[in-house]
Amino acid sequence: MEESKTLVIATLGPVSHSREVLKELIKHHMNIARLNFSWGSHEEYKKYIKDVREIAAELGEKVLIMGDLSGPRVQTGQEHHFGGGSEIITEKDRKDLAFGLEQGVDYIAMSFVGNDKDIVELRELIKEQGGNQKIIAKIERRDGVTNIDKIIKVTDGIMVARGDLGNEFPLEEIPFVQHEIIRKTKNAGKMVIVATQMLESMVAHKTPTRAEVSDVAYAILDGADGVMLSEESASGKYPIDAVIYMEKIAKVAEKKREDNIIIG
């Protein structure tokens, strides 16, 4: 069966660490495996990377790996938010970056990007260590939205990280911030990913809500190149079903996009 062109990014975690589950995720078109460096250990990540690569090779599939740096976040229970300060790359990030480069990950996602200088600094660190990984700038601060044009110029891709954006903007403005970021990133010919709470109800339920299906579909109709699962595939009850639904929605949305069924 032909798979969608939209990249399905799945965050790996406790519920998706077994080879059996990873095999199903890859079979159902997980295109990028995301390692969230805010949780877990390098030992665990190392095993994820090894297993993903081995299983993908067995299945004749190509799965890329994204290492997602924590940035200066403050954790309160299950919630987190920007910790402030001008130094975006923390000591922990430097260690995680060195680990990711040593493991040969394909993408480095940078949290709480505020301006183009943040990306330039990260790229220099990657080069110093002999890497050439692509950088995904996570837009989750008002500064990042304000400086989006400059950020797009120096990064390889953008992630609209709606969770933290929801702490910086009124919730009713988020869809329009997302729309504008997608438009600008696509116009520049760069990759754009939409993330956070896309199929959130699937953490506990086997099927998504109608609103979630619409959310994913409209992100793709709007031009998103990738859609991302977080808790759904890392700690939820139905990681495989979540990836299956992402792929199903993506296929239909792409077909409608090709048929010129445009929003508005």
ZAVO-104149 format. One record per residue: residue number from 1; residue in one letter; x, y, z negated of N, C-alpha, C in turn. Coordinates in steps of 0.2 Angstrom, whole numbers. Each point is the difference from the previous one (the first is absolute). Layout:
BEGIN
- n, res, n_xx, n_yy, n_zz, ca_xx, ca_yy, ca_zz, c_xx, c_yy, c_zz
- NUM, A, X, Y, Z, X, Y, Z, X, Y, Z
...
This chain:
BEGIN
- n, res, n_xx, n_yy, n_zz, ca_xx, ca_yy, ca_zz, c_xx, c_yy, c_zz
- 1, M, 4, -6, 0, -4, 6, 0, 4, 6, 0
- 2, E, -1, 5, 4, 4, 6, 1, -1, 4, -7
- 3, E, 5, 3, -2, 0, 4, -6, -1, 7, 1
- 4, S, -2, 4, -5, -1, 7, 1, 7, 4, 1
- 5, K, 0, 5, 3, 6, 5, 1, 1, 3, -7
- 6, T, -5, 1, -4, 1, 4, -6, 4, -4, -5
- 7, L, 4, 3, -3, 5, -4, -5, -4, -1, -6
- 8, V, 0, -6, -3, -3, -2, -6, 5, 0, -5
- 9, I, 1, 4, -5, 5, 0, -5, -3, -3, -7
- 10, A, 3, -5, -2, -3, -3, -7, 6, 1, -5
- 11, T, -2, 2, -6, 4, 1, -5, 1, -7, -4
- 12, L, 6, -3, -1, 1, -6, -3, 0, 1, -8
- 13, G, -3, -5, -3, 0, 0, -7, -1, -7, -3
- 14, P, -2, 0, -7, -1, -6, -3, -5, -5, 3
- 15, V, -5, 2, 4, -5, -4, 3, 2, -3, 7
- 16, S, 5, 4, 3, 2, -2, 6, 8, -2, 1
- 17, H, 2, -3, -6, 7, -1, 0, 2, -8, 2
- 18, S, -6, -4, 0, 2, -7, 2, 0, -1, 8
- 19, R, 4, -5, 2, 1, -1, 7, -6, -1, 3
- 20, E, -5, -4, -3, -6, -2, 3, -4, 7, 2
- 21, V, -1, 4, -5, -3, 7, 1, 3, 4, 6
- 22, L, 7, 0, -1, 4, 4, 5, -1, -3, 7
- 23, K, -1, -6, 1, -1, -3, 6, -6, 2, 3
- 24, E, -6, 0, -4, -6, 2, 2, 0, 7, 2
- 25, L, 3, 5, -4, 0, 7, 2, 3, 1, 6
- 26, I, 6, -4, 2, 4, 1, 6, -5, -3, 6
- 27, K, -3, -5, -1, -4, -3, 5, -6, 4, 2
- 28, H, -2, 4, -5, -6, 5, 1, 3, 7, 2
- 29, H, 6, 1, 2, 3, 6, 3, 1, 5, -5
- 30, M, 4, -2, -6, 3, 5, -4, 6, 2, 4
- 31, N, 1, 6, 2, 5, 2, 5, 6, 3, -4
- 32, I, -2, 3, -6, 6, 3, -4, -2, -2, -7
- 33, A, 5, -3, -4, 0, -2, -7, 3, 6, -4
- 34, R, -4, 3, -4, 2, 6, -4, 2, -3, -7
- 35, L, 6, 2, -2, 3, -1, -7, -1, 7, -4
- 36, N, -4, 0, -5, -1, 6, -4, 5, 0, -6
- 37, F, 5, 4, 1, 6, 0, -5, -2, 2, -7
- 38, S, -6, 3, 0, -3, 2, -7, -1, -6, -5
- 39, W, -1, -6, 3, -1, -6, -4, 5, -5, 2
- 40, G, 1, -5, -4, 3, -6, 1, 8, 1, 0
- 41, S, 4, -5, 1, 7, 0, 0, 3, -2, 7
- 42, H, 7, 2, 0, 3, -1, 6, 0, -8, 2
- 43, E, 1, -4, -5, 0, -7, 1, -7, -2, 3
- 44, E, -6, 3, -2, -6, -2, 3, 0, 2, 7
- 45, Y, 2, 7, 1, 0, 2, 7, 4, -4, 5
- 46, K, 6, -2, -3, 4, -4, 4, -3, -7, 3
- 47, K, -4, -3, -5, -4, -6, 2, -5, 2, 5
- 48, Y, -4, 5, -1, -5, 2, 5, 3, 1, 7
- 49, I, 6, 4, 0, 3, 1, 7, 2, -7, 3
- 50, K, 3, -4, -4, 3, -6, 3, -6, -4, 2
- 51, D, -6, -1, -4, -5, -4, 2, -4, 3, 6
- 52, V, -1, 6, 0, -3, 3, 6, 3, -1, 6
- 53, R, 7, 1, 0, 4, -1, 6, 0, -7, 3
- 54, E, 1, -5, -5, 0, -7, 2, -7, -2, 3
- 55, I, -6, 2, -4, -6, -2, 3, -2, 3, 6
- 56, A, 2, 6, 1, -1, 4, 6, 3, -4, 6
- 57, A, 7, -2, -1, 4, -3, 5, -4, -7, 2
- 58, E, -2, -3, -5, -3, -7, 1, -7, 1, 4
- 59, L, -3, 5, -1, -7, 2, 4, 2, 3, 6
- 60, G, 6, 2, 2, 1, 4, 6, -2, 7, 0
- 61, E, -1, 3, -6, -3, 7, -1, 6, 4, -2
- 62, K, -1, 7, 1, 4, 5, -3, -3, 4, -5
- 63, V, 3, 0, -6, -3, 4, -6, 6, 4, -2
- 64, L, -2, 7, 0, 5, 4, -3, -1, 1, -7
- 65, I, 6, 3, -3, 0, 1, -8, 0, 7, -1
- 66, M, -4, 3, -5, 0, 7, -2, 2, 0, -7
- 67, G, 5, 4, -2, 2, 1, -7, -3, 7, -2
- 68, D, -4, 0, -5, -3, 6, -2, 3, 3, -6
- 69, L, 3, 5, 0, 4, 3, -5, -5, 4, -5
- 70, S, 1, -1, -7, -5, 2, -5, -1, 8, 0
- 71, G, 6, 3, 1, 0, 8, -1, -1, 1, -7
- 72, P, 0, 7, -2, -1, 2, -7, -7, 0, -2
- 73, R, -2, -6, -1, -7, -1, -2, -1, -2, -8
- 74, V, -5, 3, -2, -2, -1, -7, -6, -5, -1
- 75, Q, 2, -6, -3, -5, -5, -1, -4, 0, -6
- 76, T, -7, 0, 0, -4, 0, -5, -5, -6, 1
- 77, G, 1, -5, -3, -4, -6, 1, 1, -2, 7
- 78, Q, -6, -1, 3, 0, -2, 7, 0, 6, 5
- 79, E, 0, 6, -3, 0, 6, 4, 7, 3, 0
- 80, H, 2, 4, 6, 6, 3, 0, -1, 7, 3
- 81, H, 5, 4, -1, 0, 7, 4, 7, 3, 0
- 82, F, 0, 5, 4, 7, 3, 1, 3, 3, -6
- 83, G, 6, -2, -1, 3, 2, -7, 3, 7, 1
- 84, G, 0, 4, 5, 2, 6, 1, 8, 0, 1
- 85, G, 3, 6, 0, 7, 1, 1, 2, 1, 7
- 86, S, 6, 2, 2, 2, 1, 7, 4, -6, 2
- 87, E, 2, -5, -4, 4, -6, 2, -5, -5, 2
- 88, I, -1, -2, 6, -5, -5, 2, 3, -7, 0
- 89, I, 6, 0, 1, 4, -7, 0, 3, -1, -7
- 90, T, -3, -5, -4, 2, -1, -7, 5, -5, 0
- 91, E, 3, -1, -6, 6, -5, 0, -3, -7, 1
- 92, K, -6, -1, -2, -4, -7, 2, 0, -1, 7
- 93, D, -2, 6, 4, -1, 0, 7, 7, -2, 3
- 94, R, 5, 3, -2, 7, -2, 3, 2, -7, -1
- 95, K, -2, -3, -5, 1, -7, -1, -4, -4, 4
- 96, D, -7, 2, 1, -4, -4, 4, 2, 1, 7
- 97, L, 2, 6, 2, 2, 1, 7, 6, -5, 2
- 98, A, 5, 0, -5, 6, -4, 1, -2, -7, 1
- 99, F, -5, -3, -4, -2, -6, 1, -4, -2, 6
- 100, G, -4, 5, 2, -4, -1, 6, 5, 0, 7
- 101, L, 5, 5, -1, 4, 0, 6, 5, -7, 0
- 102, E, 2, -2, -5, 3, -6, -1, -4, -6, 3
- 103, Q, -6, 0, -1, -5, -5, 2, -2, 1, 8
- 104, G, 2, 6, 2, -2, 1, 7, -7, 1, 2
- 105, V, -4, 4, -5, -7, 1, 1, 0, 5, 6
- 106, D, -6, 0, 3, -1, 4, 7, -2, 7, -2
- 107, Y, -4, 1, -5, -2, 7, -1, 1, 2, -8
- 108, I, 2, 6, -1, 0, 3, -7, -6, 5, 0
- 109, A, -4, -1, -5, -6, 5, -1, 3, 5, -6
- 110, M, -1, 6, 1, 2, 5, -5, -6, 3, -3
- 111, S, -1, -1, -7, -5, 3, -3, 1, 8, -2
- 112, F, -6, 3, 0, 0, 7, -2, 4, 5, 4
- 113, V, 0, -1, 7, 4, 4, 4, -3, 7, 0
- 114, G, 4, 5, -1, -2, 7, -1, 2, 4, 6
- 115, N, 6, -1, 3, 2, 3, 6, 5, -4, 4
- 116, D, 2, 3, 6, 4, -3, 4, 7, -2, -3
- 117, K, 2, 4, -5, 7, -1, -3, 0, -7, -4
- 118, D, -6, -2, -2, 0, -6, -4, 1, -6, 5
- 119, I, -2, 0, 6, 1, -5, 5, 7, 0, 2
- 120, V, 3, 6, 1, 7, 1, 3, 5, -3, -6
- 121, E, -2, 1, -6, 4, -2, -5, 0, -8, -1
- 122, L, -6, -3, 1, -1, -7, 0, 4, -3, 6
- 123, R, -1, 3, 6, 4, -3, 6, 7, 0, -1
- 124, E, 3, 5, -3, 7, 1, -1, 2, -6, -5
- 125, L, -4, -1, -5, 2, -6, -5, 0, -7, 4
- 126, I, -5, 0, 4, 0, -7, 4, 6, 0, 5
- 127, K, 2, 5, 3, 5, 0, 5, 7, -1, -4
- 128, E, 1, 3, -6, 6, -1, -4, 1, -8, -2
- 129, Q, -6, -3, 0, 1, -7, -2, -1, -5, 6
- 130, G, 1, 3, 6, 1, -4, 6, -7, -2, 3
- 131, G, -5, 3, -3, -7, -2, 3, -3, 4, 5
- 132, N, -5, -2, 4, -3, 4, 5, -8, -1, -1
- 133, Q, -2, -2, -6, -7, -1, -1, -5, 6, 2
- 134, K, -6, -1, 2, -4, 5, 2, -4, 2, -7
- 135, I, -1, 7, 0, -3, 3, -6, -7, 1, 1
- 136, I, -5, -1, -5, -7, 1, 0, 0, 5, -6
- 137, A, -3, 6, 2, -1, 6, -5, -7, -1, -3
- 138, K, 0, -1, -6, -7, -1, -3, -2, 7, -2
- 139, I, -6, 2, 2, -3, 7, -1, -5, -1, -6
- 140, E, 2, 2, -6, -5, 0, -5, 1, 6, -5
- 141, R, 3, 5, 3, 0, 6, -4, -2, 6, 4
- 142, R, -3, 5, -3, -2, 6, 4, 6, 3, 4
- 143, D, 6, 0, -3, 6, 2, 4, 1, -3, 6
- 144, G, -1, -7, 0, 1, -4, 6, -5, 2, 5
- 145, V, -6, 1, -2, -5, 2, 5, 2, 7, 3
- 146, T, 2, 5, -4, 2, 6, 2, 6, 0, 5
- 147, N, 5, -4, -1, 6, -1, 4, -1, -5, 5
- 148, I, -6, -3, 1, 0, -6, 5, 3, 1, 6
- 149, D, 0, 6, 4, 3, 0, 6, 8, -1, 0
- 150, K, 3, 3, -5, 7, -1, -1, 2, -7, -1
- 151, I, -4, -3, -5, 1, -7, -2, -1, -5, 6
- 152, I, -5, 1, 4, -1, -4, 6, 6, 0, 5
- 153, K, 3, 6, 0, 6, 1, 5, 5, -5, -2
- 154, V, 2, -1, -6, 6, -3, -3, -1, -8, -2
- 155, T, -7, -2, 0, -1, -6, -3, -2, -5, 6
- 156, D, 0, -7, -1, -2, -4, 5, -7, -2, 0
- 157, G, -3, 1, -6, -8, -1, -1, -2, 3, -6
- 158, I, -7, 1, 0, -3, 3, -6, -5, -5, -3
- 159, M, -1, 0, -6, -5, -4, -4, -5, 5, -3
- 160, V, -6, 0, 1, -5, 4, -3, -2, -4, -7
- 161, A, 3, 2, -5, -1, -4, -7, -5, 4, -4
- 162, R, -6, -3, 1, -6, 4, -2, -1, 0, -7
- 163, G, 3, -5, -4, -1, 0, -7, 3, 6, -3
- 164, D, 6, 2, 1, 3, 5, -3, -3, 7, 3
- 165, L, -1, 0, 6, -3, 6, 3, -7, 2, -3
- 166, G, -3, -5, -3, -6, 1, -3, 1, 4, -7
- 167, N, 6, 0, -2, 1, 3, -6, 2, 7, 1
- 168, E, 2, 2, 7, 2, 6, 2, -5, 4, 3
- 169, F, -5, -3, 3, -5, 3, 4, -7, -2, -3
- 170, P, -5, 4, 1, -7, -2, -2, -1, -6, 5
- 171, L, -4, -5, -3, -1, -7, 4, -3, 2, 6
- 172, E, -5, 5, 1, -4, 1, 6, 5, 2, 5
- 173, E, 6, 3, -1, 4, 2, 5, 5, -5, 3
- 174, I, 0, -6, -4, 5, -5, 2, -1, -2, 8
- 175, P, -6, -2, 2, -1, -2, 7, 2, 5, 5
- 176, F, 0, 6, -2, 2, 5, 5, 8, 1, 0
- 177, V, 3, 0, -6, 7, 0, 0, 3, -6, 4
- 178, Q, -3, -6, -1, 2, -6, 3, -1, 1, 8
- 179, H, -6, 2, 2, -1, 1, 7, 6, 5, 3
- 180, E, 1, 5, -3, 5, 5, 2, 7, -3, 0
- 181, I, 2, -4, -5, 7, -3, 0, 0, -5, 6
- 182, I, -5, -4, 1, 0, -5, 5, 1, 4, 7
- 183, R, -4, 5, 1, 0, 4, 6, 7, 2, 2
- 184, K, 3, 4, -5, 7, 3, 1, 5, -6, 1
- 185, T, 0, -5, -4, 5, -6, 1, -1, -3, 6
- 186, K, -6, -1, 3, -1, -3, 6, 3, 4, 6
- 187, N, -2, 7, -1, 3, 5, 5, 7, 0, 1
- 188, A, 4, -2, -6, 7, 0, 0, 3, -7, 3
- 189, G, -5, -4, 1, 2, -7, 2, 3, -4, -5
- 190, K, -1, 1, -7, 2, -4, -5, -5, -4, -3
- 191, M, 2, -5, -4, -5, -5, -3, -3, 3, -6
- 192, V, -7, -2, 0, -3, 2, -6, -4, -5, -3
- 193, I, 0, -1, -7, -3, -5, -4, -5, 3, -5
- 194, V, -6, -3, 0, -5, 2, -5, 0, -5, -6
- 195, A, 1, 2, -6, 0, -4, -6, -4, 2, -6
- 196, T, -1, -5, -4, -3, 1, -7, -8, -1, 0
- 197, Q, -2, -5, -3, -7, -1, -1, -4, -2, 6
- 198, M, 3, -3, 5, -3, -1, 6, -5, -5, 0
- 199, L, 1, -6, -4, -4, -5, -1, 0, -2, -8
- 200, E, 0, 6, -4, 1, -1, -7, -5, -5, -3
- 201, S, -6, 0, 2, -5, -5, -3, 2, -7, 0
- 202, M, 4, -2, 5, 3, -6, 1, 5, -3, -5
- 203, V, 2, 5, -4, 4, -2, -6, -5, -5, -4
- 204, A, -6, 1, 0, -5, -5, -4, -5, -4, 4
- 205, H, -1, 3, 6, -5, -3, 4, 2, -3, 7
- 206, K, -3, -5, 2, 2, -4, 6, -1, 4, 7
- 207, T, -5, 5, 0, -1, 4, 5, 0, 7, -1
- 208, P, 2, 5, 4, 1, 7, -1, -7, 3, 0
- 209, T, 0, 6, -2, -7, 4, 0, 0, 3, 7
- 210, R, -6, 2, 2, -1, 3, 7, 4, 6, 1
- 211, A, 0, 4, -6, 4, 6, 0, 7, -1, 2
- 212, E, 3, -5, -3, 7, -2, 1, 1, -2, 7
- 213, V, -4, -4, 3, 1, -2, 7, 0, 7, 4
- 214, S, -5, 4, -1, 0, 6, 4, 6, 4, -1
- 215, D, 3, 1, -6, 6, 4, -2, 6, -3, 4
- 216, V, 1, -7, 0, 5, -3, 4, -1, 2, 8
- 217, A, -6, -1, 2, -2, 0, 7, 1, 8, 3
- 218, Y, -2, 4, -4, 1, 7, 2, 7, 3, -1
- 219, A, 4, -3, -4, 7, 2, 0, 4, -3, 6
- 220, I, -2, -5, 3, 2, -3, 6, -2, 4, 6
- 221, L, -7, 1, 0, -3, 4, 5, 4, 7, 0
- 222, D, 2, 3, -5, 3, 6, -1, 7, 0, 3
- 223, G, 3, -6, 0, 7, -1, 3, 5, -3, -4
- 224, A, -2, -2, -6, 5, -4, -5, 3, -6, 4
- 225, D, 7, 0, -1, 3, -6, 3, 0, -6, -5
- 226, G, -1, 2, -6, 1, -6, -6, -5, 2, -5
- 227, V, -3, -6, -3, -4, 1, -6, 3, -5, -5
- 228, M, -1, 3, -7, 4, -4, -5, -4, -2, -6
- 229, L, 1, -6, -2, -3, -3, -6, 5, 1, -6
- 230, S, -2, 1, -6, 4, 1, -5, -2, -5, -5
- 231, E, -4, 1, -6, -2, -5, -4, -4, -5, 3
- 232, E, -3, 1, 5, -4, -5, 4, 4, -7, 1
- 233, S, 6, 1, 2, 4, -5, 2, 6, -2, -5
- 234, A, 1, 5, -5, 5, -1, -5, -3, -3, -6
- 235, S, -6, 2, -2, -2, -3, -7, -8, -1, 0
- 236, G, -3, 0, 6, -7, -1, 0, -1, -8, 1
- 237, K, -7, -1, 0, -2, -7, 0, 0, -3, 7
- 238, Y, 0, 4, 5, -1, -2, 7, 5, 3, 5
- 239, P, 6, -1, -1, 5, 3, 5, 0, -2, 7
- 240, I, -2, -7, 1, 0, -2, 7, -6, 3, 3
- 241, D, -6, 0, -3, -6, 2, 3, 1, 8, 1
- 242, A, 4, 4, -4, 1, 7, 1, 3, 1, 7
- 243, V, 6, -4, 1, 3, 0, 6, -4, -2, 6
- 244, I, -4, -5, -1, -4, -2, 6, -5, 6, 2
- 245, Y, -3, 3, -5, -5, 5, 1, 4, 6, 3
- 246, M, 6, 2, -2, 3, 5, 3, 1, -1, 8
- 247, E, 2, -6, 1, 1, -2, 7, -6, 0, 4
- 248, K, -6, -2, -3, -6, 0, 4, -2, 7, 1
- 249, I, 0, 4, -5, -2, 7, 1, 4, 4, 6
- 250, A, 7, -2, -1, 4, 4, 5, -1, -2, 7
- 251, K, -2, -7, 1, -1, -2, 7, -6, 4, 3
- 252, V, -5, 0, -4, -7, 4, 2, 2, 7, 1
- 253, A, 3, 3, -5, 1, 7, 1, 5, 2, 6
- 254, E, 5, -4, 1, 4, 1, 6, -4, 0, 7
- 255, K, -5, -5, 0, -4, -1, 6, -4, 6, 1
- 256, K, -3, 2, -5, -4, 6, 0, 4, 6, 2
- 257, R, 6, 1, -3, 4, 5, 2, 2, 0, 8
- 258, E, 1, -6, 2, 2, 0, 7, -6, 1, 5
- 259, D, -6, -1, -3, -6, 1, 4, -3, 7, -1
- 260, N, 5, 4, -3, -1, 8, -1, -6, 1, -4
- 261, I, -2, -4, -5, -5, 2, -5, 4, 4, -5
- 262, I, -1, 7, 1, 4, 4, -4, -4, 3, -6
- 263, I, 3, 2, -5, -3, 3, -6, -2, 7, 2
- 264, G, -6, 2, -2, -3, 7, 0, -2, 2, 7
